[in-house]
Amino acid sequence: MYVPRYMFFTKGVGTAKEKLASFENSLRSARIAHLNLVTVSSIFPPYCKILDVDEGIRFLEPGEITHCVLARQEIQEAGRRIVASIGLALPAENGHYGYISEHHGFGQTEAVAGEYAEDLAASMLASTLGIEFDPDKDYDERREVYKMSGKIVESQHFSQGAIGAENGLWTTVVAAAVFVK
C-alpha cells in the first residue's frame, strides 16, 4: 500500500464509431491512455501536492497501474451536451485529508457541472470537519460559511464538456484526478 504524494488533473474528449474506442480516444486526449487506470473513491491524501499535467505525466510509465478519481460520460446522440467534472476541497490543516468528487451529466455547461462537483467535495469535507451549514442554501452562501470557518482553505473544479457527434458516432468526455506515488 502507498499514500500518493502527488496528484494532477487532466481531461479529454473522444469520438469514434464504437463506444470503447470513443472512451480510448478521450483517454488519449487526456494523455492517460497508456496507463492501467484503477478508479478510487474520494480522499485527497494529507501532504499531497498538486502538479500540472506535464509534470505529473513524467512520473508515470506506460502500463503502470495508476489510481485516479475518474468522471466519465458518453453519448451516441448528435447535438446533446455531456460533461464530466472533478471537484476538490482542501482543508486548511495540511495534515488533514481533503475530498475529491466526480460528477457527470447531460445538458450542463462545464461551469455549472464544475461548480456542482466543487460543491459536493466542499460539502463532504465540511461535514467531516464538523462545519455546520444549511444544505438548502445555494453553494455561494455555503462557500462563505466554509471559508469563514477557517477550516477549508480552497476548493476548485476541473471539467470537460462536449456536444454529441453527428453520424452515429459515440462521444466520450473524461475528467480525472490522477495520483502519483
C-alpha positions as CSV (number, residue, x, y, z in Angstrom):
1,M,0.0,0.0,0.0
2,Y,1.1,3.5,-0.6
3,V,-0.2,7.0,0.0
4,P,0.1,9.2,-3.1
5,R,2.3,12.3,-2.6
6,Y,1.3,13.9,-5.9
7,M,-1.8,14.4,-8.0
8,F,-2.6,16.1,-11.3
9,F,-5.8,16.9,-13.1
10,T,-6.5,16.1,-16.7
11,K,-9.4,15.9,-19.1
12,G,-10.2,14.9,-22.6
13,V,-12.9,14.2,-25.3
14,G,-13.0,11.5,-27.9
15,T,-15.3,10.3,-30.7
16,A,-15.5,7.1,-32.6
17,K,-17.8,4.6,-34.2
18,E,-17.5,2.2,-31.2
19,K,-18.2,3.2,-27.6
20,L,-15.0,1.7,-26.3
21,A,-12.9,3.4,-29.0
22,S,-14.5,6.7,-28.1
23,F,-13.5,6.2,-24.4
24,E,-10.0,5.3,-25.5
25,N,-9.8,8.4,-27.6
26,S,-10.9,10.5,-24.6
27,L,-8.1,9.0,-22.5
28,R,-5.6,9.7,-25.3
29,S,-6.9,13.3,-25.4
30,A,-6.3,13.4,-21.6
31,R,-2.9,11.9,-22.1
32,I,-3.5,8.9,-19.8
33,A,-4.4,6.2,-22.3
34,H,-1.0,4.5,-21.8
35,L,-1.8,3.7,-18.1
36,N,-3.8,0.9,-16.4
37,L,-6.3,3.1,-14.6
38,V,-7.8,2.0,-11.3
39,T,-10.6,4.2,-10.0
40,V,-10.7,5.0,-6.3
41,S,-13.0,7.0,-4.1
42,S,-12.8,10.5,-2.9
43,I,-10.0,11.2,-0.5
44,F,-7.2,13.7,-1.2
45,P,-4.3,12.5,0.9
46,P,-2.7,14.7,3.6
47,Y,0.5,16.4,2.4
48,C,-0.3,15.6,-1.3
49,K,0.9,18.2,-3.8
50,I,-0.9,19.1,-7.0
51,L,1.2,19.1,-10.1
52,D,0.5,20.3,-13.6
53,V,-0.3,17.6,-16.1
54,D,3.1,17.8,-17.9
55,E,5.0,17.3,-14.7
56,G,2.6,14.5,-13.4
57,I,2.8,12.5,-16.7
58,R,6.6,12.4,-16.4
59,F,6.4,10.3,-13.2
60,L,4.3,7.6,-14.9
61,E,5.4,4.7,-17.1
62,P,3.4,3.0,-19.8
63,G,1.4,0.1,-18.4
64,E,1.7,1.4,-14.8
65,I,-1.2,0.7,-12.5
66,T,-2.4,4.2,-11.7
67,H,-5.0,5.2,-9.3
68,C,-7.4,8.0,-10.1
69,V,-10.8,9.6,-9.4
70,L,-12.5,9.5,-12.8
71,A,-15.6,11.2,-14.1
72,R,-16.8,9.8,-17.4
73,Q,-19.9,10.5,-19.6
74,E,-20.7,9.1,-23.1
75,I,-23.4,9.5,-25.6
76,Q,-24.4,8.4,-29.1
77,E,-26.9,11.3,-29.7
78,A,-25.9,14.1,-32.0
79,G,-26.2,17.6,-30.6
80,R,-26.7,16.7,-26.9
81,R,-24.3,18.2,-24.4
82,I,-22.4,16.0,-22.0
83,V,-19.9,16.8,-19.2
84,A,-17.6,15.2,-16.8
85,S,-16.2,17.1,-13.7
86,I,-13.9,16.7,-10.8
87,G,-14.3,18.8,-7.7
88,L,-11.6,19.3,-5.0
89,A,-11.9,20.7,-1.4
90,L,-8.7,21.2,0.6
91,P,-8.6,21.6,4.4
92,A,-6.7,24.5,6.0
93,E,-4.8,22.0,8.1
94,N,-2.1,20.4,6.0
95,G,-2.1,17.1,7.9
96,H,-5.8,16.5,7.3
97,Y,-7.2,14.9,4.2
98,G,-9.4,16.6,1.7
99,Y,-12.1,15.4,-0.7
100,I,-12.4,14.8,-4.4
101,S,-15.7,14.4,-6.1
102,E,-16.7,13.2,-9.5
103,H,-19.8,14.3,-11.4
104,H,-21.0,13.5,-14.9
105,G,-24.2,14.6,-16.6
106,F,-26.2,15.8,-19.6
107,G,-27.2,19.3,-20.6
108,Q,-24.9,21.2,-18.2
109,T,-22.1,23.5,-19.1
110,E,-18.6,22.9,-17.8
111,A,-19.0,25.8,-15.4
112,V,-22.3,24.5,-13.9
113,A,-21.2,20.9,-13.7
114,G,-17.8,22.0,-12.2
115,E,-19.4,24.1,-9.6
116,Y,-21.7,21.2,-8.7
117,A,-18.7,18.9,-8.3
118,E,-16.8,21.5,-6.3
119,D,-19.9,21.9,-4.0
120,L,-20.0,18.1,-3.5
121,A,-16.4,18.0,-2.4
122,A,-16.7,21.0,-0.2
123,S,-19.8,19.7,1.5
124,M,-18.2,16.3,2.2
125,L,-15.2,18.0,3.7
126,A,-17.3,20.4,5.7
127,S,-19.4,17.6,7.2
128,T,-16.2,15.7,8.1
129,L,-14.7,18.8,9.8
130,G,-17.9,19.5,11.8
131,I,-18.7,22.7,10.0
132,E,-22.4,23.4,10.4
133,F,-24.1,24.5,7.2
134,D,-27.6,24.6,5.7
135,P,-27.6,22.2,2.8
136,D,-30.6,24.0,1.3
137,K,-28.6,27.2,0.8
138,D,-27.0,27.7,-2.6
139,Y,-23.3,26.9,-2.9
140,D,-22.1,30.5,-2.9
141,E,-23.7,31.0,0.5
142,R,-22.3,27.8,1.9
143,R,-18.9,28.5,0.4
144,E,-18.7,31.7,2.5
145,V,-19.6,29.7,5.7
146,Y,-16.9,27.1,4.8
147,K,-14.3,29.8,4.3
148,M,-15.3,31.8,7.4
149,S,-14.9,28.6,9.5
150,G,-11.1,28.8,8.7
151,K,-11.2,25.0,8.2
152,I,-11.5,24.9,4.4
153,V,-8.8,26.8,2.6
154,E,-9.6,26.1,-1.1
155,S,-12.0,24.4,-3.5
156,Q,-11.8,24.1,-7.2
157,H,-13.1,22.1,-10.1
158,F,-11.9,20.7,-13.4
159,S,-14.4,19.9,-16.2
160,Q,-14.7,18.7,-19.8
161,G,-17.8,19.1,-21.9
162,A,-18.7,18.3,-25.4
163,I,-21.6,18.1,-27.8
164,G,-22.6,14.7,-29.1
165,A,-21.1,14.0,-32.6
166,E,-23.1,13.6,-35.8
167,N,-23.4,10.4,-38.0
168,G,-24.0,7.9,-35.2
169,L,-20.6,8.4,-33.6
170,W,-20.0,8.0,-29.9
171,T,-18.7,10.9,-27.9
172,T,-17.0,10.5,-24.5
173,V,-15.7,13.1,-22.1
174,V,-13.5,12.3,-19.1
175,A,-12.1,14.4,-16.2
176,A,-9.6,12.8,-13.8
177,A,-7.6,13.4,-10.7
178,V,-4.6,11.1,-11.2
179,F,-2.5,10.0,-8.3
180,V,1.3,9.6,-8.5
181,K,3.5,7.8,-6.0
